[in-house]
Amino acid sequence: MQPTVIITGATSGFGYHAAIKCAEKGMNVFATIRNEKKLKIFEQAGLEKSVKDRIQVWRLDVTKEALLQEFRDRIEQLERVDVLINNAGFAIGGFLEQIPVNDYRRQFETNVFGVIQLIQAVVPKMRRQQYGKIINVSSVSGLIGFPGLSAYVSSKHALEGLSESLRFELKPFGIDVALIEPGSFETNIWSSGMDLPRAVYDPKSPYQDYVKGIWRALNNEEREDPRRVADLMTKLASSDSLKKLRYPIGPGVRLNVFLKNILPWGLLEKVVLNNILGKKENVNK
């Protein structure tokens, strides 16, 4: 029997390519999409009929209770659920002083609470099966803090801790939990997917030098093909078990985490700020 895989955030990037690759491997894929205008994205992708027929699209916005309940009902109707890949997410940029607390709540509603509710929907079925895999897509931002991204970074740090605890909780029931931790890839989260509060664009903001430095650093980063992450998702989805909790991937991820763990904080801080602000570590007050 081919595995049944649920992939959230399948409109583009990692989720889109993973849905196709899993279907090409013969898996039965349920791809969730928030934007109702893109529900036919796989029908229009020019896929072979055998691949397209293995992908069923569900509309899902993890912040909408009606759609979450529809998701729960669909899970109950499935014979089995082998893999859940929690890929849906977005990023709010800006500095803590500028971001209304409701924007922090929006960030966590999708990146943390949405993930929790989907896991709660599939775990009873996986537990009865005595088998399942839950793959949460985190980020290098879940391992290292970055200025100007505190909302996104804190949500991914929360996802890291949640996944650690969940792996301990579910392992005795035959359910594996893992984290994929991508670095810099060509996805829309850093372009059209970035949510920037209006205050970030204020030319009188004390953070303007900071903003320019951060965007310059982001634009200078090497970014890789998102299909690399989709390949990893597919490999983990088709494997018998997930041997590790964390799967970092992408340029510089392992090195940056290693440096964070061995460098004194003062030196690390200086390196990061110099990279963004140059030698000028203090901005105008």
Backbone as a ProteinNet text record, in pm:
[ID]
protein_1_A
[PRIMARY]
MQPTVIITGATSGFGYHAAIKCAEKGMNVFATIRNEKKLKIFEQAGLEKSVKDRIQVWRLDVTKEALLQEFRDRIEQLERVDVLINNAGFAIGGFLEQIPVNDYRRQFETNVFGVIQLIQAVVPKMRRQQYGKIINVSSVSGLIGFPGLSAYVSSKHALEGLSESLRFELKPFGIDVALIEPGSFETNIWSSGMDLPRAVYDPKSPYQDYVKGIWRALNNEEREDPRRVADLMTKLASSDSLKKLRYPIGPGVRLNVFLKNILPWGLLEKVVLNNILGKKENVNK
[TERTIARY]
84.8	0	88.9	60.3	140.3	105.9	204.5	180.1	83.9	8.8	-76.4	-5.5	18.3	97.1	13	11.8	-53.7	54.2	47.8	146.6	74.3	103.1	39.7	125.9	61.6	134.3	188.9	103.8	150	134.4	111.2	92.8	221.5	334.2	461.7	575.7	697.8	816.9	826.2	870.8	895.3	772.5	656.9	536.6	489.6	496.4	452.9	540.6	670.6	760.4	755.1	738.7	730.4	605.1	493.2	370	389.3	453.4	476.8	573.1	682.4	782.6	726.3	646.2	585.8	489.3	412.7	320.4	397.1	510.1	592.8	647	665.4	711.9	598	475.8	362.3	282.8	315.8	240.9	108.7	12.5	-115.2	-100.3	-112.4	-81.5	-208.2	-224.3	-328.8	-257.1	-268.9	-197.5	-293.6	-261	-350.7	-303.3	-400.3	-374.2	-468.3	-411.8	-493.7	-568.3	-502.1	-559.7	-652.8	-782.2	-878.7	-859.1	-790.1	-764.9	-658.6	-589.1	-481.2	-511.2	-637.5	-673.3	-650	-638.5	-616.8	-470.6	-381.5	-241.9	-177.7	-214.2	-153.9	-217.5	-344.3	-410.1	-347.3	-295	-239	-87	-29.5	116.8	176	92	142.2	199	145.6	194.7	138.7	210.3	156	29.5	-64	-192.8	-175.7	-82.3	-62.9	-16.1	61.5	108.8	-2.7	-67	-174.8	-287.2	-317.3	-427.1	-396.8	-267.5	-231	-233.2	-257.6	-260	-403.1	-451.6	-583.1	-564	-626.5	-608.5	-721.6	-685.1	-781	-756.6	-863.6	-846.2	-832.9	-730.5	-709	-638.7	-698.5	-634	-631.4	-512.1	-501.5	-547.2	-583.6	-635.6	-788.5	-852.9	-998.4	-1059.6	-1140.4	-1193.3	-1280.7	-1360.2	-1447.3	-1365.2	-1255.3	-1170.6	-1091.8	-1054.8	-989.2	-1082.6	-1209.2	-1305.5	-1328	-1329.4	-1341	-1220.4	-1102.6	-980.9	-995	-1041	-1057.4	-1154.4	-1263.9	-1363.4	-1303.6	-1222.3	-1159.6	-1060.5	-987	-892.8	-966.8	-1079.5	-1158.8	-1204.4	-1225.8	-1274.6	-1163.8	-1039.4	-928.5	-905.1	-864.5	-835.1	-712.9	-612.9	-492.6	-423.7	-338.1	-251.6	-111.2	-21.3	114.4	209.5	192.6	286.2	210.7	245.1	199.2	322.3	328	437	380	413.7	366.6	459.6	422.9	507	450.3	321.1	257.8	317.1	344.1	397.2	421.7	444.1	479.2	567	623	716.8	673.3	672.2	652.9	789.9	824.7	951.3	931.2	1037.7	1029.8	1088.3	1102.8	1165.1	1059.1	1090.7	991.4	919.8	992.1	932	822.7	835.7	744.4	626.3	635.5	535.5	426.1	301.9	191.7	183.7	144.5	140.7	43.1	-60.7	-153.2	-84.6	19.5	94.3	175.7	226.6	292.5	192.6	71	-31.3	-62.2	-70.5	-95	17.7	140	254.4	244.5	211.2	202.1	77.6	-29.8	-150.8	-123.3	-43.1	-10.8	106.2	217.9	342.4	348.7	265.1	269.8	132.9	32.3	-98	-164.3	-142.8	-194.5	-133.1	-1.5	68.1	14.4	-5.7	-57.1	-191.5	-280.6	-415.2	-413.6	-325.8	-316.6	-259.8	-161.2	-105.4	-211.7	-288.7	-394.8	-498.1	-515.6	-613	-565.2	-433.5	-385	-334.2	-293.8	-231.1	-322.6	-452	-534.7	-533.5	-539.5	-537.4	-400.4	-293.3	-158.9	-136.1	-188.6	-169.1	-240.1	-359.3	-431.7	-358.8	-295.8	-216.9	-88.2	-42.7	89.4	200.7	174.7	274	237.1	339.8	317.9	443.1	448	559.8	504.8	553.5	517.3	644.9	646.2	764.8	729	790.8	764.7	874.9	834.9	932.6	963.7	1081.8	1129.3	1215.3	1330	1416.8	1545.9	1649.2	1768.3	1730.5	1621	1571.4	1516.4	1492.7	1453.9	1572.2	1691.8	1814.2	1898.3	1884.4	1964.8	1873.8	1885.9	1808.4	1869.8	1783.6	1829	1756.4	1824.2	1754.7	1654.3	1544.4	1443	1348.7	1361.2	1275.7	1226.4	1211.6	1184.3	1053.2	951.6	823.6	841	903.1	924.9	1020.5	1130.6	1231.1	1170.8	1093.8	1036.5	934.9	860.6	765	838.1	950.4	1025.7	1100.5	1147.2	1204.6	1098.8	976	867.1	840.8	844.6	822.4	930.9	1053.5	1163.3	1138.2	1103.6	1077.6	957.2	852.7	732.5	767	848.4	881.6	967.7	1058	1138.3	1048.5	957.7	867.3	778	728	635.3	702.8	828.2	898	904.3	934.6	934.4	794.4	692	555.4	505.1	540.6	479.2	563.5	691.9	779.9	727.9	675.2	625.5	507.9	440.8	326.5	365.3	496	539.8	533.8	522.1	512.5	641.8	702	825.2	794.4	873.5	863	1000.6	1004.7	1132.2	1114.1	1226.2	1231.6	1320.8	1271.6	1356	1389.7	1518.9	1564.9	1637.4	1561.1	1623.6	1696	1800.2	1866.8	1804.9	1886.9	1840.7	1809.2	1681.9	1637.7	1551.5	1539	1459.5	1311.1	1252.8	1108.6	1052.9	919.5	859.1	845.6	895	877.6	957.6	1070.5	1150.8	1117.2	1014.2	972.6	825.3	740.6	596.5	539.3	610.8	560.6	593.9	677.5	716.1	611.4	563.2	464	538.6	537	609.7	512.8	505.7	420.9	458.9	362	383.7	498.2	515.7	618.7	759.2	776.8	908.8	952.1	853.9	885.1	896.8	879.3	882.2	1023.6	1042.3	1177.9	1234.4	1146.5	1192.2	1219.5	1201.5	1222.8	1368.5	1393.8	1532.8	1598.8	1521.3	1573.9	1606.2	1596.3	1613.7	1751	1858.1	1990.6	1995.9	1931.8	1925.1	1851	1734.4	1653.8	1734.4	1802.4	1882.5	1992.1	2055.1	2161.4	2110.1	1993.7	1936.6	1899.2	1832.9	1794.6	1917.3	2020.6	2143.8	2204.5	2205.1	2259.7	2176.4	2042.3	1955	1975.7	1988.1	2003.5	2139.1	2237	2370.3	2385.6	2285.1	2293.7	2283.9	2358.2	2344.3	2215.2	2132	2005.8	1998.5	1951.8	1951.8	1812.1	1807.3	1682.9	1596.2	1469.7	1383.4	1355.9	1384.1	1362.2	1457.2	1568.9	1656.7	1582.2	1507.7	1429.6	1315.5	1252.7	1144.9	1197.4	1320.3	1380.7	1397.2	1440.3	1455.9	1320.5	1219.5	1084.9	1038.7	1059.4	1015.8	1091.4	1222.3	1303.1	1254.6	1228.6	1182.6	1042.9	956.6	819.7	818	913.3	914.3	1000.2	1070.8	1156.9	1073.8	1131.5	1060.8	1046.3	1149.2	1145	1235.6	1218.7	1299.8	1400.8	1524.6	1626.5	1667.8	1659.9	1705	1587.4	1606.9	1506.7	1525.9	1650	1677.6	1747.6	1700.8	1760.5	1789	1903.2	1939.1	1977.2	1944	1974.8	1990.9	2089	2106.6	2241.8	2277.9	2410.9	2436.9	2541.8	2587.8	2512.5	2409	2327.5	2410.8	2474.3	2551.8	2666	2731.6	2843.8	2795.9	2686.8	2636.4	2592.8	2528.4	2487.1	2609.7	2708.6	2833	2899.6	2908	2971.9	2893.4	2760.7	2680.6	2710.6	2732.8	2753.6	2893.5	2992.3	3129	3181.5	3126.8	3179.5	3124	3203.1	3148.4	3042.5	2938.8	2828.9	2876.9	2968.1	3015	3077	3152.7	3214.9	3110.3	3017.8	2909.9	2828.6	2795.9	2719.1	2792	2921.5	3000.1	3000.8	3015.6	3016.7	2884.1	2772.6	2640.6	2616.5	2643.9	2617.8	2709.7	2834.3	2925.2	2879.4	2824.2	2775.9	2658.2	2576.6	2457.1	2486.4	2557.4	2577.1	2717	2801.4	2940.1	3009.4	3110.4	3183.7	3103.3	2993.8	2910.8	2810.5	2843.4	2759.2	2646.9	2654.6	2548.9	2478.9	2346.6	2270.5	2225.9	2184.7	2140.1	2019	2016.8	1905.4	1791.3
-119.2	0	125	217.9	339.5	434	504.9	595.7	708.8	752	870.5	986.5	1091.7	1205.5	1332.7	1408.3	1538.7	1645.7	1741.2	1848.4	1981.9	2063.8	2195.2	2300.2	2410.9	2518.3	2474.7	2412.8	2351.5	2442.7	2570.7	2662.9	2684.6	2689	2720.6	2665.8	2685.4	2653	2508.5	2487.6	2352.9	2263.1	2311.6	2229.5	2189.1	2281.5	2254.3	2145.1	2162.3	2065	1930.6	1932.3	1806.9	1728.5	1798.6	1730.4	1655.6	1721.3	1658.3	1541.5	1560.6	1454.6	1332.9	1356.7	1244	1167.7	1240.5	1175.6	1097.1	1150.4	1078.9	949.6	946.6	825.3	726.2	761.8	672.5	692.7	795.6	821.4	890.6	871.9	942.8	1073.4	1185.5	1315.9	1398.3	1452.8	1551.9	1683.9	1774.7	1901.6	2011.5	2082.6	2187.8	2323.7	2405.6	2537.3	2638.3	2751.4	2854.5	2940.7	2978	3069	2993.7	3023	2949.1	2972.2	3080.2	3106.9	3013.1	2940.7	2853.6	2705.8	2672.6	2534.5	2441.6	2497.4	2414.8	2418.3	2457	2476.1	2348.4	2232.5	2107.8	2061.6	2093	2061	2138.3	2256.5	2344	2331.1	2234.2	2222.7	2136.2	2080.7	1996.8	1864.2	1812.1	1686	1567	1456	1332.5	1294.3	1233.3	1201.5	1112.8	1017.5	926.7	1001.9	1110.3	1192.2	1283.5	1351	1444.2	1373.1	1249.8	1176.2	1138.5	1140.4	1105.3	1226.4	1345.4	1466.9	1516.7	1520.4	1577.5	1705.9	1813	1943.9	1971.5	2012.2	2057.5	2205.3	2280.6	2418.6	2420.1	2491.7	2499.2	2628.3	2700.7	2814.2	2778.7	2759.9	2709.1	2810.5	2930.6	3030.9	3038.4	2957.6	2961	2833.3	2846.7	2730.3	2644.4	2706.4	2628.5	2537.1	2589.5	2508.8	2404.9	2437.7	2338.4	2222.2	2252.9	2146.7	2060	2123.1	2046.6	1954.5	2002.8	1920.6	1800.9	1825.3	1716.1	1610.7	1656.7	1563.2	1478.7	1539.5	1465.6	1362.7	1399.1	1304.2	1181.3	1202.7	1091.1	997.3	1050.5	968.9	889.2	927.4	856.2	721.5	624.3	492.2	498.5	577.5	591.2	722.1	767.8	884.5	843	841.1	796.3	911.4	1023.9	1135.1	1267.6	1354.6	1493.6	1582.1	1665	1761.5	1900.7	1959.4	2094	2197.3	2242.1	2333.9	2476.2	2491.7	2624.2	2720.3	2841.6	2943.1	3073	3178.3	3306.5	3381.6	3493.6	3568.8	3714.2	3763.8	3906.6	3966.4	4068.8	4136.9	4266.3	4318.1	4442.9	4427.1	4539	4541.4	4542.1	4478.4	4455.7	4584.4	4693.4	4820.9	4864.9	4824.6	4870.7	4777.6	4653.8	4553.7	4545	4573.3	4559	4415.8	4399	4265.9	4176	4234.1	4151.9	4087.9	4152.7	4091.1	3972.5	3982.4	3866.1	3750.8	3785.7	3681.2	3616.7	3698	3643.8	3548.9	3589	3505.4	3369	3369.4	3243.7	3163.4	3228.3	3156.1	3061.4	3106.1	3020.4	2928.6	2984.1	2907.4	2812.2	2835.3	2749.8	2686.9	2769.4	2714.3	2638.6	2683.5	2609.3	2471	2463.4	2335.2	2244.2	2299.4	2219.4	2157.8	2237	2186.5	2077.1	2087.7	1982.9	1854.5	1869.5	1751.4	1683.9	1762.8	1705.7	1631.9	1674.8	1609.5	1473	1457.7	1332.2	1231.5	1278	1186.4	1071.4	1092.3	976.9	863.8	900.1	796.6	729.3	808.1	750.2	660.5	702.8	623.5	488.2	489	362.4	273.1	334.5	258.9	203.6	269.7	243.1	277.5	379.8	422.7	560.9	641.6	771.3	856.7	957.7	1052.4	1193.9	1278.8	1420.2	1499.2	1573.2	1649.5	1797.8	1868.1	2011.4	2091.4	2183.1	2264.3	2387.3	2387.5	2498.8	2588.1	2629.6	2722.3	2736.5	2784.6	2825.3	2932	3004.8	3105.6	3043.6	2913.7	2845.4	2806.5	2828.9	2793.1	2914.1	3020.6	3141.3	3263.1	3355.9	3479.7	3578.1	3652.2	3754.5	3884.9	3999.2	4127.5	4154.9	4219.5	4255.1	4142.7	4028.9	3913.7	3847.8	3925.3	3864.8	3786.7	3832.2	3759.7	3622	3619.8	3494.3	3403.3	3458.6	3381.5	3318.2	3395.4	3341.1	3231.3	3244	3138.1	3009.3	3020.9	2902.1	2841	2925	2870.4	2791.8	2843.5	2771.7	2637.7	2635.3	2510.7	2408.2	2456.3	2366	2297.9	2376.1	2319.2	2227.3	2267.9	2185.6	2049.2	2049.7	1924.6	1833.1	1891.2	1809.9	1735.6	1808	1744.8	1641	1676.3	1587.1	1456.1	1463.3	1338.8	1244.2	1298.2	1214.9	1157.7	1238.4	1195.7	1085.3	1093.1	1004.2	882.3	884	772.3	638	627.4	497.8	444	529.1	486	457	454.3	425.4	544.3	663.7	785.7	864.8	895.8	974.3	1121.1	1207.1	1351.6	1403	1491	1546.7	1691.1	1760.7	1900.1	1912	1978.6	2020.6	2167.4	2200.1	2335.5	2399.1	2455	2513.4	2643.9	2667.2	2796.8	2885.6	2943.3	3040	2970.1	2972.2	2910.7	3009.2	2983.3	3070.1	3039.5	3094.6	3083.3	3223.2	3233.5	3367.3	3421.3	3347.8	3396.7	3524.6	3542.3	3662.2	3769.5	3746.6	3849.5	3876.9	3814.5	3839.2	3778.9	3681.4	3619.1	3692.9	3794.8	3870.2	3974.6	3972.1	4068.4	4176.7	4299.6	4408.7	4514.5	4538.6	4645.9	4780	4868	4998	5076.3	5060.9	5137.8	5107.5	4988.7	4952.3	5045.7	5097.6	5182.8	5330.6	5364	5503.2	5559.6	5659.8	5714.3	5783	5817	5881.4	5779.9	5652.5	5549.3	5544.8	5528.8	5515.6	5386.9	5296.7	5169.7	5169.2	5284.2	5284.1	5232.8	5273.4	5221.1	5069.5	5025.2	4882.5	4809	4862.4	4799.5	4785	4894.2	4890	4784	4775.1	4676.9	4534.1	4511.3	4376.9	4333.6	4421.9	4385.5	4365.4	4443.8	4425.4	4288.2	4251.3	4121	4007	4021.1	3917.7	3902.5	4014.4	4010.2	3954.5	3962.5	3911	3762.6	3706	3565	3474.6	3366.1	3262	3184.9	3170.2	3098.1	2980.3	2869.5	2747.2	2711.2	2612.3	2565.6	2499.1	2541.3	2481.7	2333.5	2285.6	2143.1	2055	2112.9	2036.9	2000.1	2096.3	2069.7	1973.3	1991	1899.6	1757	1741.8	1608.3	1547	1629.5	1580.3	1542.4	1625.5	1593.5	1459.1	1438.7	1315.6	1195.2	1212.1	1103.5	1064.3	1163.5	1134	1073.7	1122.5	1070.5	924.2	884.1	747	651.6	704.1	618.3	541.7	434.9	354.5	429	505	577.8	699.7	790.5	911.6	893.5	865.9	832.1	952.1	1071.6	1192.3	1285.8	1376	1481	1595.5	1636.3	1756.9	1723.7	1790.7	1775.6	1915.3	1974.5	2105	2090.4	2191.7	2185.6	2327.1	2343.3	2473.6	2533.2	2636.9	2697.3	2757.6	2712	2773.9	2739.4	2655.8	2630	2561.5	2452.2	2378.4	2463	2535.9	2618.9	2728.7	2795	2903.2	2852.7	2737	2679.8	2640.3	2582.6	2545.2	2667.9	2776.9	2899.1	2958.6	2952.1	3003.6	2927.6	2799	2715.1	2728.8	2771.5	2775.8	2916.7	3015.8	3151.5	3217.6	3295.2	3377.4	3471.7	3497.7	3579.3	3716.6	3778.8	3911.4	3912.8	3807.4	3798.9	3772.8	3682.2	3652.8	3778.3	3851.6	3975.3	4075	4087.9	4181.9	4142	4013.8	3965.3	3994.9	3964.3	3986.3	4134	4217.6	4360.9	4424.4	4381.4	4433.8	4394.8	4274.7	4228.2	4311.6	4360.1	4437.5	4586.6	4638	4782.1	4828	4734.7	4771.3	4794	4876.9	4905.2	4990.1	5047.9	5135.4	5049.4	5012.1	4920.4	4991.4	5121.5	5195.5	5285.7	5275.7	5359.4	5483.3	5584.9	5710.1	5686.5	5748.6	5730.4	5822.8
0	0	0	-91	-99.5	15.6	69	182.9	145.6	244.1	231.2	297.9	221.3	267	260	368	370.5	375.5	282.4	274.5	279	377.8	386.2	315.9	277.8	210.5	76.2	-6.6	-131.9	-253	-230.5	-342.6	-420	-350.6	-415.4	-331.9	-382.2	-305.2	-262.2	-136.6	-86.8	-100.6	-54.9	-52.3	-190.3	-283.8	-422.1	-484.3	-476.6	-537.7	-465.6	-333.5	-258.7	-295.6	-315.3	-354.2	-485.7	-581.5	-711.3	-698.1	-624.4	-611.4	-537.8	-434.3	-362.5	-453.9	-533.4	-626.9	-733.1	-778.5	-876	-818.2	-684.4	-616.9	-590.9	-633.2	-616.7	-489.7	-410.8	-287.6	-319.2	-232	-240.3	-163	-232.6	-176	-158.2	-38.8	-12.2	13.6	-82.3	-78.3	-35.5	71.8	118.4	68.3	29.9	-28.6	35.3	77.4	142.5	41.5	-66.4	-165	-259.7	-251.4	-332.8	-482.7	-519.9	-661.6	-719.6	-631.9	-678.8	-658.5	-639.9	-611.5	-730.6	-850.7	-970.3	-1015.1	-926.3	-963.5	-1017.9	-964.5	-1012.2	-1143	-1162.1	-1288.5	-1403.5	-1372.8	-1475	-1486.5	-1417.9	-1411.2	-1521.8	-1608.4	-1716.7	-1669.5	-1560.5	-1505.5	-1583	-1579.3	-1635.7	-1559.5	-1629.1	-1567	-1444.2	-1449.3	-1335.9	-1211.8	-1233	-1121.4	-1072	-1164.6	-1128.7	-1053.9	-1093.5	-1030	-885.5	-849.2	-711	-617.8	-672.4	-590.4	-577.5	-456.3	-428.4	-348.7	-393.8	-330.6	-233.1	-112.7	-12.9	14	30.5	74.1	225.5	273.7	418.2	453.9	544.2	610	758.2	814	951.4	1054.9	1012.6	1106.5	1102.3	1017.8	1001.4	1058.8	1163.7	1233.1	1141.6	1054.3	966	874.5	821.8	734.2	813	935.8	1021.3	1053	1078.1	1106.2	983.3	866.9	742.8	725.7	762.7	757.7	852.2	974.1	1071.2	1018.4	958.5	904.8	793.1	709.4	600.1	653	756.7	816.9	868.2	931.5	984.1	873.8	753.7	642.3	573.7	595.8	532.8	601	521.7	577.8	667.4	625.2	704.3	669.3	760.5	737.1	777.9	681.4	709.2	741.6	671.2	686.3	685.7	779.1	778	767.8	663.3	647.8	670	783.7	818.4	756.7	637.1	561.7	556.3	578.9	567.6	669.4	624.5	715.5	641.6	716.2	656.9	755.4	710.1	793.5	805.4	927.4	952.6	981.2	904.7	925.6	1002.7	1058.6	1133.9	1272.8	1339.7	1471.5	1581.1	1691.4	1795.9	1836.5	1846.6	1885.2	1788.2	1662.1	1557.5	1532.4	1579.3	1541.3	1646.6	1611	1707.6	1758.1	1882.1	1940.9	1865.8	1803.3	1725.6	1605.4	1552.7	1444	1494.6	1616.2	1675.8	1691.2	1731.8	1746	1611.4	1504.4	1370.3	1329.5	1361.7	1327.5	1394.8	1522.4	1596.5	1558.4	1520.3	1480.4	1365.2	1268.9	1155.1	1184.5	1228.3	1236.9	1355.8	1457.6	1576.7	1605	1631.1	1669.1	1555.1	1431.3	1317.4	1308.9	1328.7	1328.7	1437.9	1556	1668.7	1634.3	1574.6	1545.8	1438.9	1341.1	1239.7	1299.9	1386.5	1453.2	1539	1612	1694.5	1610.5	1485.6	1397.9	1348.8	1326	1266.7	1369	1486.7	1582.9	1624.8	1653.2	1692.8	1590.1	1461.3	1357.4	1351.2	1358.2	1356.5	1476.8	1591.8	1714	1700.8	1644.3	1624.2	1524.5	1424.6	1326.7	1386.6	1497.8	1555.7	1456.3	1374.6	1276.6	1224.6	1199.6	1136.5	1145.1	1060.4	1061	1051.5	1141.1	1140.8	1115.4	1005.7	965.2	969.6	1061.7	1076.7	1008.7	921.6	850	934.1	991	1070.9	981.9	1030.2	957.3	1035.5	968.8	1043.5	1145.1	1118.9	1213.4	1341.4	1340.3	1462.9	1548.1	1494.9	1564.8	1602.1	1523.4	1542.4	1531	1624.1	1615.8	1517.2	1447.1	1353.7	1382	1373.4	1394.3	1282.9	1319.5	1221.3	1185.4	1252.9	1223.6	1352.7	1458.2	1588.9	1592	1518.5	1518.8	1455.2	1339.3	1267.5	1344.4	1390.8	1464	1589.1	1663.5	1787.7	1758.1	1647.5	1611.5	1574.8	1505	1465.9	1585.6	1677.3	1800.7	1878.2	1881	1948.2	1881.3	1748.2	1675	1704.7	1723	1758	1892.3	1993	2125	2125.2	2055.2	2045.7	1986.4	1880.6	1811.1	1897.1	1975.2	2067	2164.7	2228.1	2324.7	2257.3	2138.9	2069	2030.3	1992.1	1955.9	2075.3	2193.9	2313.9	2340.6	2322.8	2353.7	2261.7	2133.4	2035.2	1998.7	2031.4	1995.7	2045.8	2169.6	2216.9	2136.5	2058.2	1978.1	1833	1804.9	1669.2	1575.8	1630.8	1549.8	1562.3	1449.1	1447.7	1421.8	1483	1462	1421.5	1321.3	1277.3	1233.7	1231.4	1187.6	1064.5	962.2	850.7	874.1	866	900.9	782.3	687.4	567.8	599.1	522.2	523.4	417.6	332.1	233.1	100.9	62.1	-62.1	-140.1	-270.6	-356.6	-339	-232.9	-212.1	-194.6	-196.8	-191.2	-49.9	51.9	189.2	212.4	137.3	154.3	51.2	-31	-127.7	-109.2	-190.9	-177.6	-51.1	8.9	130.2	257.6	250.7	370.2	403.8	525.9	573.6	651.2	599.1	663	712.8	843	895.2	833.7	822.6	758.8	823.2	952.6	1023.6	972.2	912.8	862.5	749.3	675.6	560.9	598.1	722.5	766.2	750.3	660.9	640.6	764.4	859	981.9	1093	1063.4	1164.6	1208	1336.3	1383.5	1333.6	1275.1	1228.2	1078.6	1010.8	865.5	821.6	890.6	855.3	873.7	978.3	1007.2	895.6	855.4	751.4	622.4	583.8	460.8	470.8	585.7	605.1	599.6	660.3	661.3	520.5	444.9	308.1	221.2	244.6	169.1	200	327.4	366	308.1	312.2	257.3	107.3	37.7	-107.3	-149.7	-60	-92.7	-60.3	5.4	41.8	-79.9	-74.7	-176.1	-148.3	-251.6	-233.4	-329.4	-279.5	-357.8	-405.9	-491.3	-551.7	-444.5	-429.9	-326.8	-349.5	-469.1	-494.3	-413.9	-366	-275.3	-146.8	-93.4	27.9	-3	-119.8	-160	-173.4	-223.5	-232.3	-94	2.9	139.4	198.3	177.8	225.8	170.5	41.3	-24.1	30.5	49.3	104.6	244.2	329.5	465.3	464.2	374	365.8	324.5	240.9	188.9	272.2	371.7	454	557.1	608.5	707.9	839.9	877.5	1004.2	994.9	1088.5	1094.3	1207.4	1169.6	1268.2	1352.9	1292.8	1362.6	1387	1481.5	1505	1406.2	1381.9	1302.7	1171.2	1063.9	932.1	875.9	913.2	857.6	710.7	629.6	487.1	432.4	345.4	283	311.5	236.1	247.1	384.1	447.6	570.7	696.4	690.3	809.5	918.3	884.1	985.4	1040	950.4	994.5	1089.3	1054.7	1139.5	1277	1280.1	1408.5	1490	1423.2	1491.9	1552.5	1473.8	1523.4	1640.2	1632.4	1744.1	1872.7	1858.3	1976.6	2036.6	1955.9	2009.4	2033.9	1962.8	1978.4	2103.9	2174	2282.2	2224.8	2303.9	2251.9	2204.1	2276	2236.9	2098.4	2065.8	1933.4	1825.6	1855.2	1759.4	1729.6	1833.3	1820.7	1730.5	1750.6	1671.2	1524.3	1497.4	1359	1289.8	1356.9	1297.6	1271.2	1370	1353.9	1249.9	1245	1142.7	1003.2	991.2	861.6	812.7	907.5	870.8	863.6	963.5	975.7	935.9	898	873.4	1006.1	1007.2	1131.8	1226.8	1174.2	1257.4	1333.8	1455	1530.1	1604	1619.4	1684.2	1583.6	1577.6	1485.5	1559.1	1483.1	1546.2	1633.5	1746.4	1841.1	1804.7
[MASK]
+++++++++++++++++++++++++++++++++++++++++++++++++++++++++++++++++++++++++++++++++++++++++++++++++++++++++++++++++++++++++++++++++++++++++++++++++++++++++++++++++++++++++++++++++++++++++++++++++++++++++++++++++++++++++++++++++++++++++++++++++++++++++++++++++++++++++++++++++++++++++++++

